[in-house]
Amino acid sequence: MSKRWFKRKLYGWGWYPCSIEGWVITIVFGFLIGFSIANGQNIFFIILLIIGLFGVCYSKGESPRWSWGKR
């Protein structure tokens, strides 16, 4: 199995970056969202960015599930 880029959150549902690759993806995502908002991009582009980040997290991270503080 390849190295995971994102880990499942301890509480709730979602991921957080746990490797250099995960942090790079997260920072690039934040930059692109900020750039899109500053330049008045269409909301469709922002939705595509969010779907893309979700896809990367799903494919390179732990399987998502709701967590109440236990792994």
HTML snippet that shows the backbone in 3Dmol.js (N, CA, C, O; Angstrom):
<script src="https://3Dmol.org/build/3Dmol-min.js"></script>
<div id="view" style="width:600px;height:400px;position:relative"></div>
<script>
const pdb = `
ATOM      1  N   MET A   1       0.850  -1.189   0.000  1.00  0.00           N
ATOM      2  CA  MET A   1       0.000   0.000   0.000  1.00  0.00           C
ATOM      3  C   MET A   1       0.886   1.240   0.000  1.00  0.00           C
ATOM      4  O   MET A   1       1.919   1.279   0.668  1.00  0.00           O
ATOM      5  N   SER A   2       0.480   2.227  -0.739  1.00  0.00           N
ATOM      6  CA  SER A   2       1.262   3.456  -0.810  1.00  0.00           C
ATOM      7  C   SER A   2       1.062   4.296   0.453  1.00  0.00           C
ATOM      8  O   SER A   2       0.149   4.063   1.245  1.00  0.00           O
ATOM      9  N   LYS A   3       1.939   5.268   0.609  1.00  0.00           N
ATOM     10  CA  LYS A   3       1.897   6.161   1.765  1.00  0.00           C
ATOM     11  C   LYS A   3       0.624   7.008   1.732  1.00  0.00           C
ATOM     12  O   LYS A   3       0.235   7.526   0.685  1.00  0.00           O
ATOM     13  N   ARG A   4      -0.011   7.138   2.883  1.00  0.00           N
ATOM     14  CA  ARG A   4      -1.229   7.954   2.984  1.00  0.00           C
ATOM     15  C   ARG A   4      -0.863   9.426   3.082  1.00  0.00           C
ATOM     16  O   ARG A   4       0.078   9.801   3.782  1.00  0.00           O
ATOM     17  N   TRP A   5      -1.620  10.255   2.370  1.00  0.00           N
ATOM     18  CA  TRP A   5      -1.401  11.693   2.395  1.00  0.00           C
ATOM     19  C   TRP A   5      -2.308  12.370   3.410  1.00  0.00           C
ATOM     20  O   TRP A   5      -1.990  13.449   3.910  1.00  0.00           O
ATOM     21  N   PHE A   6      -3.449  11.732   3.719  1.00  0.00           N
ATOM     22  CA  PHE A   6      -4.431  12.304   4.628  1.00  0.00           C
ATOM     23  C   PHE A   6      -4.874  11.255   5.640  1.00  0.00           C
ATOM     24  O   PHE A   6      -5.029  10.082   5.302  1.00  0.00           O
ATOM     25  N   LYS A   7      -5.077  11.686   6.885  1.00  0.00           N
ATOM     26  CA  LYS A   7      -5.589  10.804   7.927  1.00  0.00           C
ATOM     27  C   LYS A   7      -7.022  11.194   8.250  1.00  0.00           C
ATOM     28  O   LYS A   7      -7.434  12.338   8.059  1.00  0.00           O
ATOM     29  N   ARG A   8      -7.764  10.222   8.741  1.00  0.00           N
ATOM     30  CA  ARG A   8      -9.133  10.470   9.161  1.00  0.00           C
ATOM     31  C   ARG A   8      -9.125  11.301  10.445  1.00  0.00           C
ATOM     32  O   ARG A   8      -8.291  11.082  11.324  1.00  0.00           O
ATOM     33  N   LYS A   9     -10.054  12.254  10.552  1.00  0.00           N
ATOM     34  CA  LYS A   9     -10.146  13.086  11.741  1.00  0.00           C
ATOM     35  C   LYS A   9     -10.537  12.239  12.947  1.00  0.00           C
ATOM     36  O   LYS A   9     -11.233  11.233  12.809  1.00  0.00           O
ATOM     37  N   LEU A  10     -10.086  12.651  14.126  1.00  0.00           N
ATOM     38  CA  LEU A  10     -10.389  11.922  15.345  1.00  0.00           C
ATOM     39  C   LEU A  10     -11.840  12.117  15.770  1.00  0.00           C
ATOM     40  O   LEU A  10     -12.466  11.190  16.285  1.00  0.00           O
ATOM     41  N   TYR A  11     -12.379  13.317  15.557  1.00  0.00           N
ATOM     42  CA  TYR A  11     -13.775  13.608  15.887  1.00  0.00           C
ATOM     43  C   TYR A  11     -14.484  14.103  14.633  1.00  0.00           C
ATOM     44  O   TYR A  11     -13.969  14.973  13.930  1.00  0.00           O
ATOM     45  N   GLY A  12     -15.651  13.559  14.351  1.00  0.00           N
ATOM     46  CA  GLY A  12     -16.415  13.987  13.192  1.00  0.00           C
ATOM     47  C   GLY A  12     -16.058  13.202  11.943  1.00  0.00           C
ATOM     48  O   GLY A  12     -15.616  12.056  12.023  1.00  0.00           O
ATOM     49  N   TRP A  13     -16.254  13.831  10.779  1.00  0.00           N
ATOM     50  CA  TRP A  13     -16.024  13.184   9.499  1.00  0.00           C
ATOM     51  C   TRP A  13     -15.115  14.056   8.661  1.00  0.00           C
ATOM     52  O   TRP A  13     -15.338  15.263   8.561  1.00  0.00           O
ATOM     53  N   GLY A  14     -14.117  13.485   8.072  1.00  0.00           N
ATOM     54  CA  GLY A  14     -13.222  14.240   7.198  1.00  0.00           C
ATOM     55  C   GLY A  14     -11.787  13.815   7.365  1.00  0.00           C
ATOM     56  O   GLY A  14     -11.492  12.822   8.031  1.00  0.00           O
ATOM     57  N   TRP A  15     -10.890  14.574   6.755  1.00  0.00           N
ATOM     58  CA  TRP A  15      -9.473  14.261   6.755  1.00  0.00           C
ATOM     59  C   TRP A  15      -8.647  15.474   7.142  1.00  0.00           C
ATOM     60  O   TRP A  15      -9.134  16.605   7.151  1.00  0.00           O
ATOM     61  N   TYR A  16      -7.391  15.216   7.460  1.00  0.00           N
ATOM     62  CA  TYR A  16      -6.402  16.280   7.622  1.00  0.00           C
ATOM     63  C   TYR A  16      -5.088  15.792   7.023  1.00  0.00           C
ATOM     64  O   TYR A  16      -4.820  14.590   7.030  1.00  0.00           O
ATOM     65  N   PRO A  17      -4.262  16.705   6.503  1.00  0.00           N
ATOM     66  CA  PRO A  17      -3.006  16.284   5.862  1.00  0.00           C
ATOM     67  C   PRO A  17      -2.027  15.729   6.887  1.00  0.00           C
ATOM     68  O   PRO A  17      -1.885  16.268   7.985  1.00  0.00           O
ATOM     69  N   CYS A  18      -1.354  14.642   6.515  1.00  0.00           N
ATOM     70  CA  CYS A  18      -0.385  14.019   7.424  1.00  0.00           C
ATOM     71  C   CYS A  18       0.954  13.762   6.744  1.00  0.00           C
ATOM     72  O   CYS A  18       1.815  13.092   7.315  1.00  0.00           O
ATOM     73  N   SER A  19       1.143  14.283   5.539  1.00  0.00           N
ATOM     74  CA  SER A  19       2.408  14.129   4.834  1.00  0.00           C
ATOM     75  C   SER A  19       2.692  15.409   4.051  1.00  0.00           C
ATOM     76  O   SER A  19       1.837  16.286   3.928  1.00  0.00           O
ATOM     77  N   ILE A  20       3.899  15.491   3.531  1.00  0.00           N
ATOM     78  CA  ILE A  20       4.273  16.659   2.733  1.00  0.00           C
ATOM     79  C   ILE A  20       3.351  16.794   1.522  1.00  0.00           C
ATOM     80  O   ILE A  20       2.918  17.898   1.191  1.00  0.00           O
ATOM     81  N   GLU A  21       3.052  15.684   0.867  1.00  0.00           N
ATOM     82  CA  GLU A  21       2.178  15.724  -0.307  1.00  0.00           C
ATOM     83  C   GLU A  21       0.782  16.238   0.062  1.00  0.00           C
ATOM     84  O   GLU A  21       0.192  17.028  -0.676  1.00  0.00           O
ATOM     85  N   GLY A  22       0.265  15.790   1.193  1.00  0.00           N
ATOM     86  CA  GLY A  22      -1.040  16.251   1.645  1.00  0.00           C
ATOM     87  C   GLY A  22      -1.057  17.741   1.937  1.00  0.00           C
ATOM     88  O   GLY A  22      -2.015  18.436   1.601  1.00  0.00           O
ATOM     89  N   TRP A  23       0.014  18.231   2.567  1.00  0.00           N
ATOM     90  CA  TRP A  23       0.099  19.664   2.853  1.00  0.00           C
ATOM     91  C   TRP A  23       0.217  20.478   1.574  1.00  0.00           C
ATOM     92  O   TRP A  23      -0.371  21.554   1.471  1.00  0.00           O
ATOM     93  N   VAL A  24       0.970  19.979   0.598  1.00  0.00           N
ATOM     94  CA  VAL A  24       1.106  20.699  -0.681  1.00  0.00           C
ATOM     95  C   VAL A  24      -0.259  20.793  -1.364  1.00  0.00           C
ATOM     96  O   VAL A  24      -0.633  21.861  -1.847  1.00  0.00           O
ATOM     97  N   ILE A  25      -0.999  19.699  -1.409  1.00  0.00           N
ATOM     98  CA  ILE A  25      -2.335  19.704  -2.023  1.00  0.00           C
ATOM     99  C   ILE A  25      -3.243  20.693  -1.296  1.00  0.00           C
ATOM    100  O   ILE A  25      -3.975  21.448  -1.935  1.00  0.00           O
ATOM    101  N   THR A  26      -3.199  20.693   0.035  1.00  0.00           N
ATOM    102  CA  THR A  26      -4.044  21.586   0.820  1.00  0.00           C
ATOM    103  C   THR A  26      -3.689  23.056   0.586  1.00  0.00           C
ATOM    104  O   THR A  26      -4.578  23.895   0.444  1.00  0.00           O
ATOM    105  N   ILE A  27      -2.403  23.365   0.547  1.00  0.00           N
ATOM    106  CA  ILE A  27      -1.969  24.745   0.322  1.00  0.00           C
ATOM    107  C   ILE A  27      -2.320  25.209  -1.089  1.00  0.00           C
ATOM    108  O   ILE A  27      -2.778  26.337  -1.271  1.00  0.00           O
ATOM    109  N   VAL A  28      -2.112  24.357  -2.082  1.00  0.00           N
ATOM    110  CA  VAL A  28      -2.466  24.709  -3.463  1.00  0.00           C
ATOM    111  C   VAL A  28      -3.980  24.916  -3.569  1.00  0.00           C
ATOM    112  O   VAL A  28      -4.431  25.847  -4.237  1.00  0.00           O
ATOM    113  N   PHE A  29      -4.760  24.061  -2.918  1.00  0.00           N
ATOM    114  CA  PHE A  29      -6.214  24.222  -2.916  1.00  0.00           C
ATOM    115  C   PHE A  29      -6.606  25.577  -2.324  1.00  0.00           C
ATOM    116  O   PHE A  29      -7.420  26.297  -2.903  1.00  0.00           O
ATOM    117  N   GLY A  30      -6.030  25.921  -1.182  1.00  0.00           N
ATOM    118  CA  GLY A  30      -6.332  27.203  -0.555  1.00  0.00           C
ATOM    119  C   GLY A  30      -5.952  28.384  -1.444  1.00  0.00           C
ATOM    120  O   GLY A  30      -6.695  29.359  -1.548  1.00  0.00           O
ATOM    121  N   PHE A  31      -4.791  28.287  -2.082  1.00  0.00           N
ATOM    122  CA  PHE A  31      -4.357  29.349  -2.996  1.00  0.00           C
ATOM    123  C   PHE A  31      -5.322  29.488  -4.171  1.00  0.00           C
ATOM    124  O   PHE A  31      -5.693  30.604  -4.535  1.00  0.00           O
ATOM    125  N   LEU A  32      -5.730  28.376  -4.764  1.00  0.00           N
ATOM    126  CA  LEU A  32      -6.636  28.426  -5.914  1.00  0.00           C
ATOM    127  C   LEU A  32      -8.009  28.960  -5.530  1.00  0.00           C
ATOM    128  O   LEU A  32      -8.619  29.701  -6.301  1.00  0.00           O
ATOM    129  N   ILE A  33      -8.507  28.593  -4.345  1.00  0.00           N
ATOM    130  CA  ILE A  33      -9.788  29.123  -3.882  1.00  0.00           C
ATOM    131  C   ILE A  33      -9.672  30.634  -3.681  1.00  0.00           C
ATOM    132  O   ILE A  33     -10.533  31.390  -4.133  1.00  0.00           O
ATOM    133  N   GLY A  34      -8.612  31.073  -3.007  1.00  0.00           N
ATOM    134  CA  GLY A  34      -8.417  32.506  -2.790  1.00  0.00           C
ATOM    135  C   GLY A  34      -8.270  33.270  -4.089  1.00  0.00           C
ATOM    136  O   GLY A  34      -8.846  34.348  -4.242  1.00  0.00           O
ATOM    137  N   PHE A  35      -7.510  32.731  -5.024  1.00  0.00           N
ATOM    138  CA  PHE A  35      -7.320  33.359  -6.330  1.00  0.00           C
ATOM    139  C   PHE A  35      -8.649  33.443  -7.086  1.00  0.00           C
ATOM    140  O   PHE A  35      -8.945  34.452  -7.726  1.00  0.00           O
ATOM    141  N   SER A  36      -9.440  32.375  -7.005  1.00  0.00           N
ATOM    142  CA  SER A  36     -10.729  32.353  -7.700  1.00  0.00           C
ATOM    143  C   SER A  36     -11.683  33.393  -7.144  1.00  0.00           C
ATOM    144  O   SER A  36     -12.372  34.076  -7.902  1.00  0.00           O
ATOM    145  N   ILE A  37     -11.728  33.519  -5.823  1.00  0.00           N
ATOM    146  CA  ILE A  37     -12.617  34.497  -5.199  1.00  0.00           C
ATOM    147  C   ILE A  37     -12.153  35.917  -5.522  1.00  0.00           C
ATOM    148  O   ILE A  37     -12.972  36.787  -5.820  1.00  0.00           O
ATOM    149  N   ALA A  38     -10.842  36.150  -5.464  1.00  0.00           N
ATOM    150  CA  ALA A  38     -10.317  37.491  -5.727  1.00  0.00           C
ATOM    151  C   ALA A  38     -10.565  37.933  -7.168  1.00  0.00           C
ATOM    152  O   ALA A  38     -10.750  39.123  -7.423  1.00  0.00           O
ATOM    153  N   ASN A  39     -10.570  37.001  -8.101  1.00  0.00           N
ATOM    154  CA  ASN A  39     -10.767  37.339  -9.512  1.00  0.00           C
ATOM    155  C   ASN A  39     -12.204  37.167  -9.976  1.00  0.00           C
ATOM    156  O   ASN A  39     -12.486  37.289 -11.168  1.00  0.00           O
ATOM    157  N   GLY A  40     -13.108  36.887  -9.061  1.00  0.00           N
ATOM    158  CA  GLY A  40     -14.521  36.771  -9.409  1.00  0.00           C
ATOM    159  C   GLY A  40     -14.850  35.609 -10.315  1.00  0.00           C
ATOM    160  O   GLY A  40     -15.694  35.726 -11.203  1.00  0.00           O
ATOM    161  N   GLN A  41     -14.180  34.478 -10.095  1.00  0.00           N
ATOM    162  CA  GLN A  41     -14.446  33.296 -10.912  1.00  0.00           C
ATOM    163  C   GLN A  41     -15.869  32.795 -10.685  1.00  0.00           C
ATOM    164  O   GLN A  41     -16.509  33.101  -9.679  1.00  0.00           O
ATOM    165  N   ASN A  42     -16.325  32.040 -11.623  1.00  0.00           N
ATOM    166  CA  ASN A  42     -17.628  31.410 -11.552  1.00  0.00           C
ATOM    167  C   ASN A  42     -17.658  30.417 -10.390  1.00  0.00           C
ATOM    168  O   ASN A  42     -16.654  29.759 -10.116  1.00  0.00           O
ATOM    169  N   ILE A  43     -18.788  30.301  -9.711  1.00  0.00           N
ATOM    170  CA  ILE A  43     -18.930  29.366  -8.583  1.00  0.00           C
ATOM    171  C   ILE A  43     -18.724  27.928  -9.044  1.00  0.00           C
ATOM    172  O   ILE A  43     -18.328  27.074  -8.251  1.00  0.00           O
ATOM    173  N   PHE A  44     -18.988  27.655 -10.314  1.00  0.00           N
ATOM    174  CA  PHE A  44     -18.797  26.306 -10.854  1.00  0.00           C
ATOM    175  C   PHE A  44     -17.335  25.872 -10.734  1.00  0.00           C
ATOM    176  O   PHE A  44     -17.063  24.712 -10.425  1.00  0.00           O
ATOM    177  N   PHE A  45     -16.399  26.778 -10.972  1.00  0.00           N
ATOM    178  CA  PHE A  45     -14.972  26.468 -10.852  1.00  0.00           C
ATOM    179  C   PHE A  45     -14.606  26.128  -9.404  1.00  0.00           C
ATOM    180  O   PHE A  45     -13.821  25.212  -9.157  1.00  0.00           O
ATOM    181  N   ILE A  46     -15.171  26.859  -8.462  1.00  0.00           N
ATOM    182  CA  ILE A  46     -14.897  26.601  -7.050  1.00  0.00           C
ATOM    183  C   ILE A  46     -15.462  25.244  -6.637  1.00  0.00           C
ATOM    184  O   ILE A  46     -14.825  24.514  -5.877  1.00  0.00           O
ATOM    185  N   ILE A  47     -16.645  24.905  -7.127  1.00  0.00           N
ATOM    186  CA  ILE A  47     -17.234  23.596  -6.835  1.00  0.00           C
ATOM    187  C   ILE A  47     -16.360  22.487  -7.406  1.00  0.00           C
ATOM    188  O   ILE A  47     -16.177  21.452  -6.767  1.00  0.00           O
ATOM    189  N   LEU A  48     -15.820  22.695  -8.606  1.00  0.00           N
ATOM    190  CA  LEU A  48     -14.913  21.695  -9.191  1.00  0.00           C
ATOM    191  C   LEU A  48     -13.654  21.522  -8.345  1.00  0.00           C
ATOM    192  O   LEU A  48     -13.170  20.402  -8.182  1.00  0.00           O
ATOM    193  N   LEU A  49     -13.120  22.611  -7.809  1.00  0.00           N
ATOM    194  CA  LEU A  49     -11.950  22.518  -6.930  1.00  0.00           C
ATOM    195  C   LEU A  49     -12.267  21.707  -5.679  1.00  0.00           C
ATOM    196  O   LEU A  49     -11.462  20.874  -5.261  1.00  0.00           O
ATOM    197  N   ILE A  50     -13.427  21.941  -5.082  1.00  0.00           N
ATOM    198  CA  ILE A  50     -13.824  21.210  -3.880  1.00  0.00           C
ATOM    199  C   ILE A  50     -14.000  19.732  -4.186  1.00  0.00           C
ATOM    200  O   ILE A  50     -13.558  18.883  -3.413  1.00  0.00           O
ATOM    201  N   ILE A  51     -14.641  19.417  -5.304  1.00  0.00           N
ATOM    202  CA  ILE A  51     -14.814  18.014  -5.698  1.00  0.00           C
ATOM    203  C   ILE A  51     -13.453  17.369  -5.958  1.00  0.00           C
ATOM    204  O   ILE A  51     -13.235  16.211  -5.600  1.00  0.00           O
ATOM    205  N   GLY A  52     -12.544  18.114  -6.576  1.00  0.00           N
ATOM    206  CA  GLY A  52     -11.201  17.585  -6.821  1.00  0.00           C
ATOM    207  C   GLY A  52     -10.454  17.293  -5.528  1.00  0.00           C
ATOM    208  O   GLY A  52      -9.812  16.250  -5.408  1.00  0.00           O
ATOM    209  N   LEU A  53     -10.530  18.212  -4.551  1.00  0.00           N
ATOM    210  CA  LEU A  53      -9.878  17.976  -3.262  1.00  0.00           C
ATOM    211  C   LEU A  53     -10.485  16.768  -2.568  1.00  0.00           C
ATOM    212  O   LEU A  53      -9.762  15.950  -1.998  1.00  0.00           O
ATOM    213  N   PHE A  54     -11.807  16.649  -2.611  1.00  0.00           N
ATOM    214  CA  PHE A  54     -12.474  15.501  -2.014  1.00  0.00           C
ATOM    215  C   PHE A  54     -11.991  14.199  -2.661  1.00  0.00           C
ATOM    216  O   PHE A  54     -11.743  13.214  -1.966  1.00  0.00           O
ATOM    217  N   GLY A  55     -11.860  14.197  -3.983  1.00  0.00           N
ATOM    218  CA  GLY A  55     -11.387  13.006  -4.693  1.00  0.00           C
ATOM    219  C   GLY A  55      -9.973  12.618  -4.302  1.00  0.00           C
ATOM    220  O   GLY A  55      -9.680  11.436  -4.121  1.00  0.00           O
ATOM    221  N   VAL A  56      -9.090  13.607  -4.170  1.00  0.00           N
ATOM    222  CA  VAL A  56      -7.703  13.321  -3.765  1.00  0.00           C
ATOM    223  C   VAL A  56      -7.681  12.783  -2.338  1.00  0.00           C
ATOM    224  O   VAL A  56      -6.984  11.809  -2.052  1.00  0.00           O
ATOM    225  N   CYS A  57      -8.438  13.411  -1.444  1.00  0.00           N
ATOM    226  CA  CYS A  57      -8.482  12.937  -0.050  1.00  0.00           C
ATOM    227  C   CYS A  57      -9.030  11.516   0.024  1.00  0.00           C
ATOM    228  O   CYS A  57      -8.519  10.687   0.778  1.00  0.00           O
ATOM    229  N   TYR A  58     -10.057  11.239  -0.748  1.00  0.00           N
ATOM    230  CA  TYR A  58     -10.663   9.907  -0.736  1.00  0.00           C
ATOM    231  C   TYR A  58      -9.712   8.843  -1.282  1.00  0.00           C
ATOM    232  O   TYR A  58      -9.658   7.729  -0.760  1.00  0.00           O
ATOM    233  N   SER A  59      -8.963   9.186  -2.330  1.00  0.00           N
ATOM    234  CA  SER A  59      -8.090   8.186  -2.949  1.00  0.00           C
ATOM    235  C   SER A  59      -6.757   8.031  -2.215  1.00  0.00           C
ATOM    236  O   SER A  59      -6.185   6.941  -2.218  1.00  0.00           O
ATOM    237  N   LYS A  60      -6.247   9.097  -1.586  1.00  0.00           N
ATOM    238  CA  LYS A  60      -4.938   9.053  -0.936  1.00  0.00           C
ATOM    239  C   LYS A  60      -5.017   9.049   0.586  1.00  0.00           C
ATOM    240  O   LYS A  60      -3.984   9.112   1.253  1.00  0.00           O
ATOM    241  N   GLY A  61      -6.221   8.976   1.149  1.00  0.00           N
ATOM    242  CA  GLY A  61      -6.364   9.009   2.593  1.00  0.00           C
ATOM    243  C   GLY A  61      -7.022   7.757   3.134  1.00  0.00           C
ATOM    244  O   GLY A  61      -7.370   6.840   2.390  1.00  0.00           O
ATOM    245  N   GLU A  62      -7.183   7.741   4.450  1.00  0.00           N
ATOM    246  CA  GLU A  62      -7.887   6.632   5.086  1.00  0.00           C
ATOM    247  C   GLU A  62      -9.351   6.662   4.679  1.00  0.00           C
ATOM    248  O   GLU A  62      -9.870   7.696   4.259  1.00  0.00           O
ATOM    249  N   SER A  63     -10.011   5.515   4.807  1.00  0.00           N
ATOM    250  CA  SER A  63     -11.424   5.478   4.441  1.00  0.00           C
ATOM    251  C   SER A  63     -12.225   6.359   5.401  1.00  0.00           C
ATOM    252  O   SER A  63     -12.007   6.310   6.612  1.00  0.00           O
ATOM    253  N   PRO A  64     -13.146   7.161   4.874  1.00  0.00           N
ATOM    254  CA  PRO A  64     -13.879   8.087   5.724  1.00  0.00           C
ATOM    255  C   PRO A  64     -14.973   7.369   6.514  1.00  0.00           C
ATOM    256  O   PRO A  64     -15.614   6.446   6.012  1.00  0.00           O
ATOM    257  N   ARG A  65     -15.170   7.800   7.728  1.00  0.00           N
ATOM    258  CA  ARG A  65     -16.289   7.357   8.551  1.00  0.00           C
ATOM    259  C   ARG A  65     -16.406   8.311   9.728  1.00  0.00           C
ATOM    260  O   ARG A  65     -15.448   8.994  10.090  1.00  0.00           O
ATOM    261  N   TRP A  66     -17.588   8.348  10.314  1.00  0.00           N
ATOM    262  CA  TRP A  66     -17.811   9.201  11.466  1.00  0.00           C
ATOM    263  C   TRP A  66     -17.046   8.638  12.649  1.00  0.00           C
ATOM    264  O   TRP A  66     -17.049   7.427  12.871  1.00  0.00           O
ATOM    265  N   SER A  67     -16.396   9.496  13.402  1.00  0.00           N
ATOM    266  CA  SER A  67     -15.586   9.051  14.539  1.00  0.00           C
ATOM    267  C   SER A  67     -15.955   9.853  15.774  1.00  0.00           C
ATOM    268  O   SER A  67     -16.193  11.059  15.702  1.00  0.00           O
ATOM    269  N   TRP A  68     -16.000   9.166  16.907  1.00  0.00           N
ATOM    270  CA  TRP A  68     -16.296   9.805  18.185  1.00  0.00           C
ATOM    271  C   TRP A  68     -15.072   9.833  19.085  1.00  0.00           C
ATOM    272  O   TRP A  68     -15.217   9.821  20.308  1.00  0.00           O
ATOM    273  N   GLY A  69     -13.889   9.870  18.526  1.00  0.00           N
ATOM    274  CA  GLY A  69     -12.678   9.969  19.308  1.00  0.00           C
ATOM    275  C   GLY A  69     -11.898   8.679  19.423  1.00  0.00           C
ATOM    276  O   GLY A  69     -10.895   8.628  20.134  1.00  0.00           O
ATOM    277  N   LYS A  70     -12.334   7.636  18.740  1.00  0.00           N
ATOM    278  CA  LYS A  70     -11.622   6.354  18.748  1.00  0.00           C
ATOM    279  C   LYS A  70     -11.178   6.033  17.337  1.00  0.00           C
ATOM    280  O   LYS A  70     -11.891   6.326  16.378  1.00  0.00           O
ATOM    281  N   ARG A  71     -10.032   5.446  17.206  1.00  0.00           N
ATOM    282  CA  ARG A  71      -9.518   5.051  15.887  1.00  0.00           C
ATOM    283  C   ARG A  71      -9.948   3.679  15.600  1.00  0.00           C
ATOM    284  O   ARG A  71      -9.628   3.140  14.540  1.00  0.00           O
TER     285      ARG A  71
END
`;
const viewer = $3Dmol.createViewer("view");
viewer.addModel(pdb, "pdb");
viewer.setStyle({}, {cartoon: {color: "spectrum"}});
viewer.zoomTo();
viewer.render();
</script>
